[in-house]
Amino acid sequence: MRRYMHRLILLLCLWLLTTLFSACNRPPEPPTIPPFYTETTSPKPATVEPASTLANNSSISTPETTTTLPYPGPVLQATVAYPYPYPGPLEATVIPYVAEPTSSPVGISLENLEPISVENSSELNQIGQMIVYSDTAQVMSIDFSPDGNNLAFGNRDGKVYILSLSTGEVLNNLNVGLVEKLTYDPMGNYLAVGAASHIFLWELNTWQTRIIPAHLGANRGLHSIAISPDGKLIVSCANDGRVRLWDAQTGGLVNAWFEPGVNDVAFSPNGRMVATAGGPTRLWDYESGLAYITKSCPCDSVAISPNGDILASGGRDYIVRLWDIKTGELLSKLKGPIGRIISLAFSPDGDILAAGGEGAVLLWQVETGELLTTIDGSGNSITFNPEGNLLAFPGHGMVVLYGVTSTGK
């Protein structure tokens, strides 16, 4: 019996020594992925079908060193590489939607409209509408052309239209899949459409389309895109937890970060910073990967004032927050009779902030935080025209246009 006990003790000791040896030589657990990281493997340039004639503006100027920026000290830095699984060029070409509209909307006149201001915002009224040609087509995103002459909008049914404001004529249309966000290049060369996990670059001089496979594998596709003020860069986010920066000319990946939950992105007016919302609201330098402002709030939408001084974020708690970009301090909280904040837009002069929510559009004075007016309507996309005398947002099967009619004319 004693002999068996000795053998049992010996086997137990050997097992303990083996376990300790294995534990000591086991590779350490990989660290959790930090909020930001750089994807070091860039994809090949996206194939152009047909060949692009977009003017070559791919040279990206290096911004000044971030140490000179008047922002709070960086709180995060990209550290962990994560390669982008680039699958090769897309073979399918984008075919324009060729169905004729059932009717032609009436154009509007901008001659008798005043710029929307703090003083006259209470006089806003509907002055026109652009029909979507389908009772079931929910408008997902709207944007005015840089010259203010045209209006682009994309629908849940995948159709994108460009209309002339003065005549109501459909200049062209495109079929891309469920549209999440579209925006004009500030230089007026192309319209970028985020849909079906891709970015479609629709060139306005040739109507040719280029494709960037931006977020392949994302179940719901893109959430938002934004274009830099010079039109050379495009930032995108999706439910795959990535924020990616693209060269608009080559389709190449410039930089990328891991940020779960991001729903909206925006460029600063000087093009040197990018704001993200969804999870924390952050302001970061896209080249260095340094985050200068990180604010915890249940926010899904973001916008930056035209002068670059104020960052606005809004979301699930029905509150719009205004942050001082230079200090990171909270300037004010804006709350009104509205549901979840879906979209934000500053007026061109920066005096007014418009917020679109579930069933209403609200306008606030930025300086005082005063609620100026409330308009019934869908707020999943809201924008001012470049002249600041039109406010556009979706209606039922249409885009509605609001303005202030001049008196005495």
N, C-alpha and C positions, 0 to 999 in steps of 0.2 A: 504494500500500500504506500509505504514511504517512497519507494522507487517511482511510482506513478505520480506522486505529488511533486517530486523533484523535476520529473520530465514536464509536468504541466507548468511549473514555475519557469522553467527554462524556455518553453515555447512562448509563454506570456512575455518574458523579457525580450525575446527576439522580435516579437510582434511590435512591442513598444519602441524598440530601437529602429525598426524598419519604418514605422510611422513617423518618428521624429526626423529621420534622415530624409524621408520624402517631403515632409513639410518644410524643411530647411532649404531643399533644392527646388521647390516648386516655384515657377515664375510668378512674380507679383501680379495681382489682379490689375487689369488696365484701369487707369483713372477714368472717372466719369467725364464725359465730354463737356467742356466748359461752354458757357453761353455763346461764345464766338469761336470760330476756328476758320482757318484759311484752307480752301481746297486748292492743292498745289498742282493737280493734273488738269491742264486746260484742254477742252475739247477742240477738235479740228473746226475750222470755219464751216458754218452751215452752208450747204449747197443751195445755190440760187436757181430756182425754176420758175420762169425762164431767167436768163442771165440778167443781173441787175444793172440798171443804169444810174443808180443813186450816186450823186456826186461823192467823190472820195474825200471824206472828212474824218478819216479814222485816226489821225494823229491825236493822241490824248495828252494834253499838257499836264505836267506834274504840278499838283498844288503846292503851295508854300508849306514848309514844315509845320506840323501841328503844334509844336511848342509855342508858336507865335499866336495861336488862336485864342480869342478871349473867352474860352470855355473853361469850366471846372476841370481839374485834373482828370485824366483818363481813369476809369474804374475797371475796365476789362481790356484784355488783349487776346487776339487770336493766337492759339498755341498748337492745336492739334490738326494735322492734315487729314483730309478725307477726300479721296479722288472722286471725280464726277464720272459716272458710268456712261460715257458717250457711245451711242450705239452705231454711229455712222450717219451719213446724210439721209434725209427722208426721200423716199422715192415718189411718193404721191404729190401731185401738184394741186394747188388750190384752184378750184373752178369757180368763177364768179356766179352768183345767183342770177339766173336769167329770167325768172318769172316776172311778167309785167305787173306793176301795181294796179290794183283795182280802181284806184282813184288818185288824183293828184292834189296834194294839199295846197292851200292858198299861201302865197308868200306874205311877208309882213314888211312894213315900212319902219325904218329906224329914225326917220327924219324928225319926228315930233316927240322923241323920247329924251328925257333928262337922265343924266348919270344918277344911278341909285346912290343915295347918300343917307347919312344919319337923320338929316332934317326931313327928307321926303319919303322915307321908307314905309311910313304908315299909309302912304297913298299907292302902294304897289297894287296892280290889278292885272288880270290876265289880258294880254294884248294879242295873243296868237297861239297856234298849236300846230304841231307836225304829226300827222297820222302815220301809224306804223303799218297799216294795211292788213292787220290781223287782230281780231278781238282778243285772241289768246296770247299774243306776243308781248310778254312783259319786258319793258325796257330795263336793261341792266346797267348801262353806262352811257354817258353823254359828254361831248366836248365840242367847243367852238374852235374853228380854224384860227390860226394866228392872225390872219387879216380880218377876222370877224365876219366874213362873207358866207361861210358855210357852217353847217351843223352836222356832226357825225353821231350816230347812236347805234348801239348793238343790243340785240334782243336775246332772250332766253332760248328762242328757237334757233339761234345760231346765225342769224342774218345781221349784217352790218350795212347801214345806209349812210351815204353822204348827200345832203340836200342843200340846195341854195336857199338862203333865208329870204332873199328878195323875190324869188319867183316860186319857191316851193318845189322846183324841179328836182327829181332824183338824178344826181350827177353820175352815180355809180353805186353798185351794191356787191356784196361779197357774202359767201357762205362758209363759215369757219367752225361751227360747233358752238356749244354753250359759251356765250361771251361773258367774261367776268369783269374786264376793265379795258377801256380803250382810251387813248390819249394822242393828241397831235404832237409831232415833233415841233418844238418852238421855232425852228428855222423854216417850217412849212414844206419840208421835203417828203415826209411820209406820215402815215397814220399807223401807230402801233396798237395791235389788238391782242390781248391776253385771253386765250381760249383753248380748251382741251389740252392743257399741259404745255402749250406752245406759245411762242410770241410770233405773230404774223406782222411783217413789216410791209405795208401796202403803200407803194410809191405813188405819189400824187401826180407826177408828170407823165408816167407811162402806164399806170394802173397795173403794174407787175407786182407780184407778191414774193417776198422772201420769208423763210421760216427758220426760227431758232428753236430747237427742241429743248426748251428751258427746264422743264420739271417732269421728265418722263417717270412714270410709275406713280405719280401723285394721284390718289384716288379721285379727288374732286378737281384736280387741275390747279391752275393759277388762282390766287386770290387777288393780286393787284400788281400793277406795273407803274413805273414812273420814268420819265425821260429827263436827262440833264439839260440845263438851259442852253447848252451849245448843240444839243442833239446827238452827241457822240456816244453817250452811254445810256443803257437801259438797266434799271434795277427791277427785280421781280421777286415775288415771294409766293409760296404755295403751302399746302398742308403736308408736304414732305419734310417740313421743318428747316428748309434752306432759304436763305436770302442770297440771290446771285446777281452779279454785275456783269453786263455784256457789252462788248464793242458792237455798236449798231451797224458798222460798215462790214465787218468780217464775220460777225456772229460768234466770235471767240469769247471764252470765259475770262474775264479780267480778275475777278475776285469773288469769294463766296464765304458765307458764314452759316453756322448752324444755330438756328433760333426757333425753337418749337413755338407754335401758336401764332406766328406773325400773320396778320390779315391785311395790313396796309403799309405802303411805303411812300416816301416823298423826298425829293431833292431840295436842298437849300437853294435860294436864289443865286448864290455864287457858285453852285455846283460842286462844292468841296465837301459837303456833309450829306448824309442820308439819314432820315428819320424812319423808324419802324414802330409799329403798334400791334399789340396782340400778345398777351403776356406782359412783360415790362415794356414801357415806352422808352426807346433809346434814340440817342443822336450819336452817330459814329462817323469817323473818317474812313472812307471806303478804301484808301490806299494802304494805310497803316494798320487797319483793323482795330483801332483804338475807339472805345466807346466813351464819350465825354459826358453824357447825361444818361442816367438810368433811373426811371421812375416806376414804381409799382402802382398800377391802377388797372381796373378791368376795362381796358380801352382797346377798341378794334379799328379805329380810324384815326388818321393823323394828317395835319396840314401845317405848313410853315408860312408865316406872313410874308408879303412881297419884299419888305425891307430886311428880312432874315432875323428879326429880333425876337419873335414870339413863335413858340411851337404849341399848336392846339391838338388835343387828343380827346376822343370821346368814345363811349362804348356801352357796355352792358348795365352800368349803374345809372343810366339816363343823365349823366353829368358830363359837361364839356369842361376840360381843364386847360388853362392857359399858363404856359411856362416861359420864364425868361431864359432865352437861350444862352445869354452871356453869363448868367449866374446859376442857372438851374433851379431858381426859386419859383414856387407856385405863385402866380400873380392873382388868379381868381378862379372860382368855380361857377359855371353858368348852368342853371337848371331851369327848365320850363316844362310845360305840359306836353311831354313827348316820351316815346318809348326808347328803345335801344338806339343809340346814335350810330348811323350807318355810313354817313359821308359828311365831310367838312369842306368848306371853301371860303377863302378870304376874298373880299372885293378887291379889284385892282389897286385901289388906293390904300388898302389895308385897314380902313376904318370900321368895316363890318365883317362879322363872321357869320356865315350861314351854316346851319346844321340840318341835315336830313335824317329823319327818324321814321318810325313805323306809323305812318298816317299823318305826318305834319312836317313842315319846314319852318325853322325858327331863325330869326335874324337878331344878332346882338351887336351893340356897340362895343368894340374891343377895348377902348380906353376906360370906360366906366362899368362895363358888364351889364348895362341896361338891356332888357329884352325889348326890342323895337317892334316886332310884329310876328304874327304866327299865321301861316298859310296852310290850309288843308291840302294834303296830297302825299304821294309816295316820295320818300326821300332816299332811296337806295343809290341815287347819283344826283349830284347837284353841282352847278357850275355857273360862274359869271362869264359874259363875253368880254373880250379884251377892252372894249370901250367902257365897260361897267354900267351899261344902260339896259342890259338884259339879264334875267335870272332864269335858268332852265332846269327843269326837273321832270321826272316821269309822271304821267297821268295814266288813266285806264286806256291802254292800247294806243298811247300817243305820248309825245313830248309837249309839255305846256311851257309857254314863255310868259314871264311876268316883267312888267316895266312900269315906269311912271310917265304918264303923258304930260307934255308941257302945257301949261295954262296959257290962254290968250292966243292960241295958234289954231 
